Amino acid sequence: MATTRRSTVTDRTRATVLAAASDLLIERGVGAVTIDAVIQRSGVARSTIYRHWPTRTELVAAAFDNLIHPPPSVPPPGPLGDRLRTAFAPIVEAMSDPGYTALASAVLGSMLRDPELGGLRERFVAAHTAPVRMILADATASGELAAGADLDVAVSLLVGPVIFQTVLLGLAPGAELVNHAVEGFLRTHAVGASAARGRRITSRATDSRS
């Protein structure tokens, strides 16, 4: 019973500290997440914070993890284009939230300037692109993509337009942008039925605009 109570208190303390650090991250950016600021905001003792997060970098990383959307799951087997569009749906939903986009931009920018946070940037990118990468790996194994395809380049070609639209242009992405990215990728990189389907869809879209 005593162990259970201690565990509950520990969980509550961690949640309090993470809430304080997350609020500072949202309100004022990475630079505001200092141990002193978190102590003042949370009321938790310095020694307790350091017991859970030995460094400020670890606390910032935990606060960011607390705020980011969960990574999308890998869609079930099916046509390559359909699987890619399904994988993009939660990414587009997250990037359509202005608060989340601003947070991601600010934090990722800070990570570029702070080498200690580089690992967190890589973890964030990997988590959000892992489903797309796994789909492309499946497609390579099944022959829908050419053998030896560079998956890093392929992921960049697919995810890049969404990041450009949201982070650089400040515009919410939508289904049309995803369709253009996916079908353009299929036309130039897929083989067999997937490539032909990409050409047919593009042709129909062109005819409808004529």
N, C-alpha and C positions, 0 to 999 in steps of 0.2 A: 504493500500500500504506500509506504514512504517513497519507494522508488518511483511509483506512478505519479505521486504528487510532484517529486523533483523533476520528472520528465515533463510534466505539464507546465510547470513554472519555467523551465528552460525553453520549451517551445514558445511560450508566451513572450518571453524576453527576446528571443530571436526575432519573432514577428514584429515586436515593437521597434527594435533597432532597424530591421529591414524597411519597415514602413517609413521611419524617419529618413533613412538614407534615400529611399525611393522618392519621397516627396521633395527632398533637396535636389535630387537629380532632375526631376520634372520642372521644378520652379526656377532653378538657377544654373543647371548644367553640372558637368563633372567636377569642375574646379571648386564648387561649393560643398562637395561631399568630403569634408574633413572629419577627423575623429572628434575634434572639439565641437564642431557644428552638430554632429550626430548626438553627442552627449547632451548638448543643450536642448535639442529638439526632442530626444527620447526620454531623458531623465535616467538613462542607464549608466552605470559606473564604467569608467574607462577600462578597469581591469576585466570586467565582464565582456565588454566589446572585444578586447584583444584576445580573450580566451576563445572566442568563436571565430574571429577574423584577425589573425596575427598581423596583417598589414592593411593599410588603407586600400591598396589595389584590390585585395581580395574582397573587401567590403563593397567597393564600387562594382566589382564584377557580380557580386551576389545581388546588389540592388538592381542592376541592369537585367540580370536573369529573372528577377522578380517582376519586371515590367514587360518584358518582351512577350509577344504572342507565342503560344506553343507552336513548334514546327509542324508543318502539314504532314499528313500521313501519305503513304504510297498508295495510289489507286490500284484496284484489282486489275488483273490482266485484261487486255482489250486492244483496240486499234491505237497506234502510237499517238496520233493527234488527239484523240479523246482523252487518253491518259494524261497527256501534257496539260490540256485545258483544265482537267479536274484538279491536277496538282497545283495549278496556278490560282484556283479560286480562293483559298485561304490567304495566299500571299497578297492578292489584289485586295481582299477585304481588309487586311491589316494596313496596307499602304494607302487605303482610302480614308483612313482615320488621320486627320491632320495632326492631332496630338502625338500619335505614334510615329508618324513620319518625321515630325520635328524632333522628337526625342531620339529616334534612330540616327538622324542626320547629325545632331549635336554630339551624341556620344561616339558615333563612328569617326567623326572629325577629330574629336579629342584623342581617340585611340591612335589615329595616324600621327599625332604629335607626341604621344606618350608611349615609348617602346614597351613599358611594363604592361600596357593594356592591349598590346598587339595580339596576344593569345585569345583574348576575349573577342576581338573583331573576327578572328579566324573561326572561332566557335560559332559566333552569330551567323556568319555567312554560310558555314558548312551546314548548320541546322536548317536554314531556310532554303538551301539549294539541294540538300540530300535527296529528297524525293525525285526531283527532276533528274539528278545524276543517276539514280537507281533505274529510273524509267529508260534513260538513254543506254545504260549498260545492258538492260534487258533487250532493248531493240538491237543493239550490236550483236548480242548473242543469238538472237532469232533471225538475223539477216535483214532486218528492216533498215538498219544503218550499216554503212560500209564497215568492214572489219578494219580495226586500227584507227577508228575515228577518235580525234582528240576530244575527250569529254570536257576538259576545262574550257576549251574554245566553244564547244557546243552549249554548255551551260551559260557562258557569257552571252552568246548570241540570243538565247531565249530569255534570260532574266534581264539582260542589259536594258532593253527598251522600257521595262517597267521601272527600273531604278532611275533611268534618265528622266522619265516623265514625272516621277514623284519627287525625287531628291533635287534634281537640277531645275526642272520647269515648275515645280510646285503644283502640278495638276494631278487629279485623281485618275488612276488607271481604270480601264473598263474592259468589257468583253471584246470590244472591237480591236483594241490594242493587242490583247492576248491572241486573238484570232490571226491578226496580221503577223505577229511574231512567230506563232506556231506554223502557220501555213507557209510563210516565207522560208522557215527552216526546213520544212518537209520538202519543198520544191528543190532546194539546193543540196540537201544532205541525205534525204531518205532514198531508198531504192525500192523498186517494184511498186506494189499497190499503194503504199503510203505516199510516195512521191507523186504518183498519178492522181491520187485523191487531192493532194495539195494543188495540183495544176487545175483540176476540175473546179474546185471551190473558188480559186482565184479567178478563173474564167467566168464563172457565174456572177461573181461580185462585180467584175468589169462590165459584163453585159447589162446588169441591173442599173449601172450608173450611166449607161449610154442613152 
